[in-house]
Amino acid sequence: NEDNKISAQCQYCTKIVHGHKGSTGNFLSHIKFKHSNLMEQVRSAKIVKNNLKSTKKQETLPFLNSNKISKQKITDLTFAYIVEEMRPLVTCEKPAFKRLVKGLCGLDDATSLPDRRVMYKELNNKYTSYITIITDLIAKQSFICTTADIWSVNNKSYLGMTCHFIDEHTYVRYSYILGCRRIKGSHTYINITEVMNEITQTYNIQNSKISHTVTDNASNFGKAFRMYSLKSIGQESLNINNDN
């Protein structure tokens, strides 16, 4: 009417409810006090609707651009992942890894990805640069810890070394593989010492910088470290004669 008053009949109890145009207070109060169960249904429906909106927003990820990533970029990122996470080169050929890369890059199933031969070539090309980077990082540290282990595969023996340190300024822990070298002949403490020295010298690591080295408790490793401070293999040979 002219006073902007309106009346409405409740569809549930047929009661006439009076109110003002532009205001729903009286009508909501009627539902709240006379039909409280209906109000709960409305609230539940609103919660579900908001959750659906939130889920829909989360399904859309913001991308910097819609252009497909280049093949070289995929190769570089895959190589960086394999090296930094110390994964085998065959990782790039695993079906799950391929699905992950193709899904994130928006590639179809027919697109070819770099295989381990490509990764091996990249490894050889970037070996020198990685040696320089790790050498510079280690040089900035007062002390580092290393690990060493020997294992055999197909009747061939290998010695692997890693290094670990906590940055003195950022307190972030870093871990790197220093090397994996063949050990020919018996696993004597002299052979072990020579190979470990060869690996540490690649990175200009002085013995005084290595605070600890973690190995298993094999006797050949134990003797290698007991004799590690000797100046030359010749002096070690002299001690062997004395032991005999």
C-alpha positions as CSV (number, residue, x, y, z in Angstrom):
1,N,0.0,0.0,0.0
2,E,0.9,3.7,0.1
3,D,2.6,3.3,3.6
4,N,5.0,0.7,2.1
5,K,3.4,-2.0,4.3
6,I,3.1,-5.5,2.9
7,S,1.5,-8.7,4.1
8,A,2.4,-12.2,3.2
9,Q,0.9,-15.6,4.0
10,C,3.2,-18.3,5.4
11,Q,3.2,-21.3,3.1
12,Y,3.7,-23.6,6.1
13,C,1.1,-22.4,8.7
14,T,-1.0,-20.1,6.4
15,K,-0.7,-17.3,9.0
16,I,-0.7,-13.7,7.6
17,V,2.5,-11.9,8.5
18,H,2.8,-8.1,8.2
19,G,5.9,-6.2,7.4
20,H,7.5,-3.2,5.6
21,K,8.7,-3.1,2.0
22,G,12.5,-3.5,1.9
23,S,12.6,-5.2,5.3
24,T,12.5,-8.9,6.0
25,G,12.8,-8.7,9.8
26,N,9.2,-9.7,10.6
27,F,9.1,-12.5,8.1
28,L,12.4,-14.0,9.3
29,S,11.3,-13.7,13.0
30,H,8.1,-15.7,12.1
31,I,10.2,-18.5,10.5
32,K,12.7,-18.4,13.4
33,F,10.2,-18.7,16.2
34,K,7.4,-20.7,14.5
35,H,9.4,-22.9,12.2
36,S,12.8,-23.2,13.8
37,N,13.5,-26.6,12.0
38,L,13.1,-24.8,8.7
39,M,15.6,-22.2,9.7
40,E,18.2,-24.9,10.5
41,Q,17.6,-26.4,7.0
42,V,18.3,-23.0,5.4
43,R,21.5,-22.6,7.5
44,S,22.7,-26.1,6.5
45,A,22.0,-25.4,2.8
46,K,24.0,-22.1,3.0
47,I,27.0,-23.9,4.6
48,V,27.0,-26.5,1.9
49,K,26.8,-23.8,-0.8
50,N,29.7,-21.9,0.7
51,N,31.8,-25.0,0.9
52,L,31.1,-25.8,-2.8
53,K,32.2,-22.3,-3.7
54,S,35.4,-22.6,-1.7
55,T,36.2,-26.0,-3.3
56,K,35.6,-24.6,-6.7
57,K,38.0,-21.8,-6.1
58,Q,40.7,-24.2,-4.9
59,E,40.4,-26.2,-8.0
60,T,41.7,-23.3,-10.1
61,L,45.4,-22.6,-9.8
62,P,46.9,-19.3,-11.0
63,F,49.5,-19.7,-13.8
64,L,51.8,-16.9,-14.8
65,N,50.9,-17.5,-18.5
66,S,49.0,-19.9,-20.7
67,N,52.0,-20.8,-22.9
68,K,53.2,-24.3,-22.8
69,I,56.6,-24.9,-21.2
70,S,59.5,-25.5,-23.5
71,K,61.2,-28.9,-23.9
72,Q,64.5,-27.5,-22.7
73,K,62.9,-26.1,-19.6
74,I,61.4,-29.5,-18.8
75,T,64.9,-31.1,-19.3
76,D,66.5,-28.5,-17.0
77,L,63.9,-28.8,-14.3
78,T,64.0,-32.7,-14.4
79,F,67.8,-32.7,-14.3
80,A,67.8,-30.3,-11.3
81,Y,65.3,-32.5,-9.5
82,I,67.3,-35.7,-10.1
83,V,70.6,-34.1,-8.9
84,E,69.3,-32.1,-5.9
85,E,67.1,-35.0,-4.6
86,M,69.8,-37.6,-5.4
87,R,67.5,-39.7,-7.5
88,P,68.6,-42.3,-10.1
89,L,68.6,-41.2,-13.8
90,V,65.9,-43.8,-14.6
91,T,63.5,-41.6,-12.5
92,C,62.6,-39.6,-15.6
93,E,61.3,-42.8,-17.3
94,K,59.0,-43.8,-14.5
95,P,55.3,-43.8,-15.6
96,A,54.2,-41.9,-12.5
97,F,56.9,-39.2,-13.0
98,K,55.9,-38.8,-16.6
99,R,52.2,-38.4,-15.7
100,L,53.2,-35.8,-13.1
101,V,55.2,-33.7,-15.5
102,K,52.7,-33.9,-18.4
103,G,49.9,-33.0,-16.0
104,L,51.6,-30.0,-14.6
105,C,52.8,-28.8,-17.9
106,G,49.5,-29.4,-19.8
107,L,51.1,-31.8,-22.2
108,D,49.2,-34.6,-24.0
109,D,50.1,-38.3,-23.6
110,A,51.8,-38.4,-27.0
111,T,54.4,-35.8,-26.0
112,S,57.9,-37.3,-25.5
113,L,59.9,-36.4,-22.4
114,P,63.7,-36.5,-21.8
115,D,64.9,-40.1,-21.0
116,R,67.9,-41.2,-19.1
117,R,70.2,-40.9,-22.1
118,V,69.4,-37.2,-22.2
119,M,69.9,-36.9,-18.4
120,Y,73.3,-38.7,-18.7
121,K,74.4,-36.2,-21.4
122,E,73.3,-33.3,-19.2
123,L,75.1,-34.8,-16.3
124,N,78.4,-34.9,-18.2
125,N,77.9,-31.4,-19.5
126,K,77.2,-29.9,-16.1
127,Y,79.6,-32.0,-14.0
128,T,82.3,-29.4,-13.9
129,S,80.0,-26.5,-13.0
130,Y,78.5,-28.5,-10.1
131,I,82.0,-29.4,-8.8
132,T,82.8,-25.6,-8.8
133,I,79.5,-24.7,-7.0
134,I,79.9,-27.4,-4.3
135,T,83.6,-26.5,-3.8
136,D,82.7,-22.9,-3.2
137,L,80.0,-23.8,-0.7
138,I,82.3,-26.1,1.2
139,A,85.1,-23.5,1.2
140,K,82.8,-21.1,3.1
141,Q,82.3,-23.6,6.0
142,S,84.5,-24.1,9.0
143,F,83.7,-27.8,9.4
144,I,81.8,-30.4,7.5
145,C,80.8,-34.0,8.2
146,T,81.2,-36.8,5.6
147,T,79.9,-40.3,5.2
148,A,81.6,-43.2,3.4
149,D,80.4,-46.7,2.4
150,I,81.6,-49.6,0.2
151,W,79.3,-51.9,-1.7
152,S,79.5,-54.4,-4.6
153,V,77.4,-54.8,-7.7
154,N,78.0,-57.4,-10.4
155,N,81.4,-58.3,-8.8
156,K,82.5,-54.7,-8.9
157,S,83.2,-52.6,-5.8
158,Y,82.4,-49.0,-5.3
159,L,83.1,-46.4,-2.6
160,G,80.6,-43.5,-2.1
161,M,81.1,-40.4,-0.1
162,T,78.7,-37.6,0.9
163,C,79.1,-34.4,2.9
164,H,76.8,-32.6,5.2
165,F,77.0,-29.2,7.0
166,I,74.9,-26.5,8.6
167,D,75.4,-23.1,7.1
168,E,76.9,-20.9,9.8
169,H,74.7,-17.9,8.8
170,T,71.4,-19.3,7.8
171,Y,71.5,-22.5,9.9
172,V,70.2,-24.5,6.9
173,R,71.4,-28.0,6.6
174,Y,73.0,-29.0,3.2
175,S,73.8,-32.5,1.9
176,Y,75.7,-33.4,-1.2
177,I,77.1,-36.5,-2.9
178,L,80.8,-36.0,-3.3
179,G,81.6,-39.0,-5.4
180,C,81.2,-42.7,-6.3
181,R,84.4,-44.4,-7.3
182,R,85.5,-47.9,-8.3
183,I,87.7,-49.7,-5.8
184,K,89.9,-52.2,-7.7
185,G,91.4,-55.1,-5.8
186,S,91.0,-55.8,-2.1
187,H,89.2,-53.4,0.3
188,T,92.4,-52.7,2.2
189,Y,92.7,-49.6,4.4
190,I,95.3,-48.2,1.9
191,N,92.9,-48.5,-1.0
192,I,90.1,-46.9,1.0
193,T,92.4,-44.0,2.1
194,E,93.6,-43.4,-1.5
195,V,90.0,-43.3,-2.9
196,M,88.7,-41.1,-0.1
197,N,91.7,-38.7,-0.6
198,E,91.0,-38.6,-4.3
199,I,87.4,-37.6,-3.7
200,T,88.1,-34.9,-1.1
201,Q,90.9,-33.4,-3.2
202,T,88.4,-33.0,-6.1
203,Y,86.7,-30.4,-3.9
204,N,89.9,-29.0,-2.3
205,I,88.7,-30.3,1.1
206,Q,91.4,-30.2,3.8
207,N,91.4,-33.1,6.3
208,S,91.2,-30.5,9.1
209,K,87.8,-29.3,7.8
210,I,86.3,-32.8,8.2
211,S,85.1,-33.0,11.8
212,H,83.6,-36.5,11.6
213,T,83.1,-39.3,9.0
214,V,80.3,-41.8,9.5
215,T,80.9,-45.3,8.2
216,D,80.0,-48.8,9.3
217,N,82.3,-50.5,11.8
218,A,84.3,-52.6,9.4
219,S,87.9,-53.0,10.5
220,N,89.3,-51.8,7.2
221,F,87.5,-48.4,7.6
222,G,88.6,-48.2,11.2
223,K,92.2,-48.7,10.3
224,A,92.0,-46.2,7.4
225,F,91.0,-43.5,9.8
226,R,93.6,-44.4,12.4
227,M,96.2,-44.1,9.7
228,Y,94.6,-41.1,7.9
229,S,96.9,-38.5,9.4
230,L,100.1,-40.2,8.0
231,K,101.8,-38.1,5.4
232,S,102.3,-40.7,2.7
233,I,101.4,-44.3,1.7
234,G,105.1,-45.1,2.1
235,Q,104.9,-44.4,5.9
236,E,101.8,-46.6,6.0
237,S,103.7,-49.4,4.3
238,L,106.4,-49.0,7.0
239,N,103.8,-49.5,9.7
240,I,102.5,-52.6,7.9
241,N,106.0,-54.1,8.2
242,N,106.1,-53.2,11.8
243,D,102.7,-54.9,12.4
244,N,104.1,-58.0,10.8
